[in-house]
Amino acid sequence: MWFFFLCLGLVAGVLTMLVLLVRTRREADRIDEQRQILAQENRIVLDFMHQMAEALADNPSRAILYQRIVHAAILSTGALSACIFEKTPDDQMRGVALEGLFPPHRPLPEVIRDKLTTRAKFIEQVLRSETFPVGDGIVGRVAQTGRGELITNAAADPNIVRHDDPALAIKSVIAVPLIFRDRFFGVLAVTNPADGLPFSATDFSLVQSLAEQAALALHNAEFLNFQIEKSQLDLDLSLASGIQKMLLPRSAPRIVGLDVDARYLAAQKIGGDLYDLFPLSAARLGVAVADVSGKGIPASLLMAICRANLRQIAPRHYSPAEALIELNRVLSGDLQRDMFVTMTYAVVDAMAGTVTFARAGHEQTLFVRRDRASGQYASEFIDSEGMPLGMVDDELFSSVITDRVERFDVGDVLVLYTDGVTEAPNVEEKEFSGSRLADVVRMLHDRSAREINDGILGNVQRFSEGMEQRDDFTLVTVKRG
């Protein structure tokens, strides 16, 4: 009897060992299968990354890159169709790239279908034209939640749209977000595996990995385009800055009895300030300082137009006001509604000892002159009537602008400037002001024009205490020698 039980025990032990071996074998096979699936998924993702890298090398547009993503998604997953949906500014979802017969979000109207020549053309037109709210359907939910969804049996899901056309029947679908960091690009959706089987959890993991790489590619493309545009803009700004510097006078004309110095410091690469110096006769000097509204390239172009026209107009008029009236008439056709030019145009006559100027809405003209009674030098801002160029029609402009004639004796100083100087702020947001400018010029009146400008700019910089320059600085100083 004991022998029987011994044999029975041996048999039971052998069977247990066989079961364990079978289970171990099955577990090994399962692990091996998972490793193969993971390796295959890695190869697919790497191939996809390689395709995206090649696409970026061609610097494609967003539309072309979207199309390459859906094509690569179909090749990688074996899906019959794929589509990328983008979110519009009003929180609507819209198809922007597709491949295959991707089912539209809503049932197809029969009356529209009959007007189209091919099914594929119809599907593309519908998907690119129809919109639906974020949160609506599987694509809308993914856009709202930022989480991917897998529907293995779409026929049993009441939220999946039903189409009469069998080719548009949705059997299985995966939708995942295209997100890189906090940037949402859209939703990638694939439908109906080519083998007829439903998408699996492995397929879902694969599409999520592809979406991550696709979002990275979109981010890189966006960044690359930004860098290209920035480089092009920097080049354009450098060229514009070079042209602008060429337009400014390189040196002041030599007029006996006049010491002249001009400074221009742009707040950006190019600015909207203008100054010009040109001889009108052996003893008469034309001096203009202007400030164009706005900044950047449009302001610099207007500055160039303004200077070119003033150079042609000024010699025809003895009166600065008459010259500005004609300039306003010429510029009216070149100015946009929101653009205008403030300007002071002065004629310094060294022989007559006078300054005649007209002010078109510009900063007040600063004189430092010796009082004939006391012999002391004092600062004085001189005003005159006028409105900015290009702001009003010719009749109104002509009716308000006037000439002002001021004496200009030996030792007197004339300073024309733009508001970037007087409005330069310090850390307490206080402005340098016209009174400080007047005090500096009065204290330095016995220096050369160059030294006076050095002193003005030095005082502005010390006052601003390292604050970033917000506006252009333009200074023209004329001293009667």
Residue pairs with C-beta under 8 A, 6 or more apart in sequence:
37 202
41 202
41 205
41 206
41 209
44 76
44 206
44 210
45 206
45 209
45 210
45 213
47 76
48 72
48 76
48 210
48 213
48 214
49 213
51 68
51 72
52 68
52 69
52 72
52 213
52 214
52 216
52 217
53 217
55 64
55 65
55 68
55 217
56 65
56 217
56 220
56 221
56 224
59 221
59 224
59 225
59 228
60 68
60 221
62 218
62 221
62 222
63 96
63 97
65 217
65 218
65 221
66 84
66 96
66 97
67 97
67 99
69 84
69 97
69 188
69 214
69 217
69 218
70 82
70 83
70 84
70 97
70 98
70 99
70 188
71 82
71 99
72 210
73 79
73 82
73 188
73 190
73 207
73 210
73 214
74 80
74 81
74 82
74 99
74 100
74 190
76 206
76 210
77 174
77 190
77 193
77 199
77 203
77 206
77 207
77 210
78 193
78 194
78 195
79 100
79 190
79 191
79 192
79 193
79 194
80 100
80 101
80 191
80 192
80 193
80 194
81 98
81 99
81 100
81 101
81 102
81 103
81 190
81 191
81 192
82 98
82 99
82 100
82 102
82 188
82 189
82 190
82 191
83 95
83 97
83 98
83 99
83 102
83 127
83 188
83 189
84 95
84 96
84 97
84 98
84 178
84 186
84 187
84 188
84 189
85 93
85 94
85 95
85 96
85 139
85 143
85 186
85 187
85 189
86 93
86 94
86 95
86 96
86 185
86 186
87 93
87 94
87 134
87 143
87 184
87 186
88 94
88 131
91 133
91 134
92 131
92 132
92 133
92 134
93 105
93 131
93 132
93 133
93 134
93 136
93 139
93 140
93 143
93 187
94 128
94 130
94 131
95 102
95 127
95 128
95 130
96 128
96 186
98 123
98 124
98 127
101 119
101 120
101 123
101 167
101 168
102 123
102 127
102 189
102 191
103 161
103 163
103 168
103 169
103 170
103 191
104 123
104 126
104 127
104 130
104 161
104 163
104 168
105 130
105 132
105 136
105 137
105 139
105 161
106 130
106 132
106 161
107 161
107 162
107 163
107 164
108 122
108 126
108 163
108 164
108 165
108 168
112 122
112 126
113 122
116 122
116 125
119 165
119 167
123 168
132 139
132 140
133 140
134 140
134 143
134 144
135 141
135 143
135 144
137 159
137 161
138 149
138 151
138 159
138 160
138 173
138 175
138 189
139 175
139 187
139 189
141 149
142 148
142 149
142 175
142 176
142 177
142 187
143 177
143 184
143 186
143 187
146 177
146 179
146 184
147 177
148 174
148 175
148 176
148 177
148 204
148 207
148 208
148 211
149 174
149 175
149 176
150 173
150 174
150 199
150 201
150 203
150 204
151 157
151 160
151 172
151 173
151 174
152 172
152 198
152 199
152 200
153 171
153 172
153 198
154 160
154 170
154 171
154 172
154 173
154 191
155 169
155 170
155 171
160 170
160 173
161 170
162 169
163 169
163 170
170 191
170 192
171 191
171 192
171 196
171 198
172 191
172 192
172 193
172 197
172 198
172 199
173 189
173 190
173 191
173 192
173 199
174 189
174 190
174 191
174 199
174 203
174 204
174 207
175 187
175 188
175 189
176 187
176 188
176 189
176 204
176 207
176 208
176 211
177 184
177 186
177 187
177 188
177 211
178 184
178 185
178 186
178 187
178 188
178 211
178 214
178 215
178 218
179 185
179 211
179 215
180 212
180 215
180 216
180 218
180 219
181 219
183 215
183 219
185 214
185 215
185 218
185 219
188 207
188 210
188 211
188 214
190 199
190 207
193 199
193 203
236 297
237 268
237 269
237 270
237 297
238 269
240 269
240 270
240 297
240 300
241 266
241 269
241 270
243 300
243 304
244 266
244 270
244 271
244 300
244 303
244 304
247 303
247 304
247 307
248 264
248 275
248 276
249 262
249 275
249 276
249 277
249 278
252 260
252 261
252 262
252 277
253 260
253 277
253 278
253 279
253 285
255 279
255 282
255 283
255 284
255 285
255 348
255 350
256 282
256 283
256 350
257 283
257 350
257 351
257 410
257 480
257 481
258 285
258 348
258 350
258 478
258 479
258 480
258 481
259 448
259 449
259 478
259 479
259 480
259 481
260 277
260 285
260 287
260 449
260 476
260 477
260 478
260 479
261 448
261 449
261 450
261 452
261 453
261 475
261 476
261 477
262 275
262 277
262 453
262 474
262 475
262 476
262 477
263 453
263 457
263 473
263 474
263 475
263 476
264 271
264 273
264 275
264 472
264 473
264 474
264 475
265 457
265 469
265 472
265 473
265 474
266 273
266 472
267 295
267 420
267 469
267 470
267 471
267 472
267 473
268 295
268 296
270 296
270 297
270 299
270 300
271 295
271 299
271 300
271 303
271 472
272 291
272 292
272 293
272 294
272 295
272 296
272 299
272 300
272 302
272 303
272 472
273 289
273 290
273 291
273 292
273 303
273 418
273 420
273 472
273 473
273 474
274 288
274 289
274 290
274 291
274 292
274 303
274 306
274 307
274 341
274 343
274 474
275 287
275 288
275 289
275 290
275 416
275 474
275 476
276 286
276 287
276 288
276 307
276 310
276 311
277 285
277 286
277 287
277 288
277 476
278 285
278 286
278 311
278 314
279 285
279 286
280 286
280 314
280 315
280 347
283 349
283 350
283 351
283 352
284 347
284 348
284 349
284 350
284 351
285 347
285 348
285 350
285 478
286 314
286 345
286 346
286 347
287 345
287 346
287 347
287 348
287 414
287 416
287 476
287 478
288 307
288 310
288 314
288 343
288 344
288 345
288 346
289 343
289 344
289 362
289 416
289 417
289 418
289 474
289 476
290 303
290 306
290 341
290 342
290 343
290 344
290 362
290 418
291 341
291 342
291 343
291 362
291 418
291 419
291 420
291 472
291 474
292 299
292 300
292 302
292 303
292 306
292 339
292 340
292 341
293 299
293 338
293 339
293 340
293 341
294 338
294 339
298 336
298 339
299 339
302 334
302 335
302 339
302 341
305 331
305 334
306 327
306 331
306 341
306 343
306 389
309 327
309 330
309 331
310 323
310 327
310 345
313 323
313 326
313 327
313 330
314 323
314 345
316 323
316 326
317 323
317 326
318 347
319 356
319 358
319 403
320 345
320 346
320 347
320 356
320 357
320 358
320 403
321 358
321 386
321 401
321 402
321 403
323 345
323 358
324 343
324 345
324 358
324 360
324 386
324 389
324 401
325 394
325 397
325 398
325 401
327 343
327 389
328 360
328 389
328 390
328 394
328 397
328 398
329 394
331 341
331 389
331 390
332 390
332 393
332 394
335 341
335 389
335 390
339 390
340 361
340 388
340 389
340 390
340 391
341 360
341 388
341 389
341 390
342 360
342 361
342 362
342 363
342 388
342 389
343 359
343 360
343 361
343 362
343 388
343 389
344 357
344 358
344 359
344 360
344 362
344 363
344 365
344 416
345 357
345 358
345 360
346 355
346 356
346 357
346 358
346 365
346 414
346 416
347 355
347 356
347 357
348 354
348 355
348 408
348 414
348 478
349 355
349 356
349 408
350 480
353 407
353 408
353 409
353 410
353 480
354 405
354 406
354 407
354 408
355 367
355 405
355 406
355 407
355 408
355 414
356 403
356 404
356 405
356 406
357 365
357 384
357 403
357 404
357 406
358 384
358 386
358 401
358 402
358 403
358 404
359 365
359 383
359 384
359 385
359 386
359 401
359 404
360 386
360 387
360 388
360 389
360 397
360 401
361 386
361 387
361 388
361 389
361 391
362 386
362 388
362 418
363 416
363 417
363 418
363 419
363 422
363 434
364 381
364 382
364 383
364 434
365 381
365 382
365 383
365 384
365 404
365 414
365 415
365 416
366 379
366 380
366 381
366 382
366 414
366 415
366 416
366 417
366 434
366 437
366 438
366 441
367 379
367 380
367 381
367 382
367 406
367 408
367 412
367 413
367 414
367 415
368 377
368 378
368 379
368 380
368 412
368 413
368 415
368 438
368 441
368 442
368 445
369 377
369 378
369 380
369 407
369 408
369 409
369 412
369 413
370 376
370 377
370 409
370 411
370 412
371 377
371 378
377 411
377 442
377 445
378 442
379 438
379 439
379 441
379 442
380 438
381 434
381 438
382 404
382 406
383 404
384 402
384 403
384 404
385 400
385 401
385 402
386 400
386 401
386 402
387 396
387 397
387 400
387 401
389 397
391 397
408 414
408 480
409 480
410 480
410 481
411 445
411 446
411 479
411 480
412 479
412 480
413 441
413 445
413 449
413 452
413 477
413 478
413 479
413 480
414 477
414 478
414 479
415 437
415 441
415 452
415 456
415 475
415 476
415 477
415 478
416 475
416 476
416 477
417 437
417 474
417 475
417 476
418 471
418 472
418 473
418 474
419 471
420 469
420 470
420 471
420 472
420 473
420 474
421 432
421 437
421 456
421 460
421 473
421 474
421 475
422 431
422 432
422 433
422 434
422 437
423 431
423 432
423 470
423 471
424 431
424 432
424 460
424 463
424 464
424 467
424 469
424 470
424 471
424 473
425 431
425 432
425 464
425 467
425 470
426 432
426 463
426 464
426 465
426 467
427 465
427 467
432 459
432 460
432 463
432 464
436 459
436 463
437 456
440 455
440 456
440 459
441 452
441 456
441 477
443 455
444 451
444 452
444 455
444 456
445 452
447 455
448 479
449 477
449 478
449 479
452 477
452 479
453 475
453 477
456 475
456 477
457 473
457 475
460 473
